[in-house]
Amino acid sequence: MSGMLKEIVGAPDRHDLPGGVGVISWAPEDEPEFLAEVAERERARVELQRRGIVHGSWAEIRTDGLCDVGAADIHAWRQRWADARPILLRGMLDSTLPGFAPVLKQRMALHKTIRDEGALDGFLEASLERLDPRFTVRGAEESARLGEQAGGDGQRDLERRFLSFDTDGDAKAGPNYWVKTQRLSDHEEDMSARIRLSFGQEVDDDASHDEAGHRTIEQLGRELLPETALLRDNRDLLTLLGELDLVEEAAEDSDSGNPAPPPPSGEHYFTQDIAFWNAPNGGVLMHHDAFDEDYNERQRGVVYAQLSGETAWLALSTQELAVRVTEFVEYIDEGEMPWLKAALFRGHQGATLMRKILKGGRFVYAELEKPGCGQLSRIVNRGPEFTNLLADAGHAFLMRPGDVLLMPNHGLGHTLLHSVFCASPEPGYSLSMAVRRAAE
Ligand SMILES: [Fe+2]
């Protein structure tokens, strides 16, 4: 045995998830001794491809005896929550619950027609008997008019319908609620899609602190996507969130001497539902889900659940990604993987970017705060070289049906960055929701 596997997995700067399962990258041209070591410990292997770009091959392996990461217990999760690192709860959901199989069947059928005109209306009609009569679905014309005001991603949006919610006989009192279908990319072979629920103006209201609005979306989510109850009514998940996301004491406002408004301290709830179909050749580029918003009232994170199919993930904190980007560019600067200098740092602009990264300081962090990682976007999405570097540093994992992922968020500069690939030959179905905290 060459011991190379132990060198990678046991490296002091590798950060495996607890639980004795890890992911490493491999290539057919690797040393036979190394490939034999991998094969001996292998649980699964996956070829990564996203939007036509090959990101290499990963193996999921048993890591016992190679590294000491400890048990997947509350102490480990608390530290990871505080560090804005991923919390993977394997097999948390019981997708064998009665009633779940027919819903999944409907969702897979919906995915097949979601790009056809009228698919969203069909989905809404099929849910009408569960829908609170206080909701009124607006027609196509009115939705188009409201859609012009609310903004959106014209290129990837498929269809959108607005709904009003009648409170005390006044349907105009609340914000506009909406449901839309979207593609995830423009790539021809990527059949990934999603349904998204939210309210108000796109972008501007994505981080809304209007709890009544979020609570109405929560209700709409329960009625349109009843499978979200697997998360929403999951006592274990809610208890864990309560144990991880501790509420700070209300601090005094130092200028006025008055106590600052208390942070929300009630139960966690889930809002702004997204139902995803991650299809082969699809996935999501590196990004975070944080906003520039008040710390106390912030979105506490995002919860993701895999209900069918498999996905492959890279997920790490802002701080960890900053370290890895710098390390990667240092390698390139030293002349390793020489083709990368031409691919990522071409010309005068490229040289300037490289210099800024190598200088250290605030630049890398500031770019990682931006949507899609700003000027670092091509680096953090570079496969297979950067993808493999992250996997070998312990930032990769696979998700299977029943697995739940908690993505902590402590604000723009201290959050979880993540990138997703489809890892199954068929499209997989999953849910993701924003985690918020109720006012007491
Ligand atoms: Fe995300």
Residues whose N, C-alpha, C, O or C-beta is under 5 A from the ligand:
A	BS01	LIG	D289
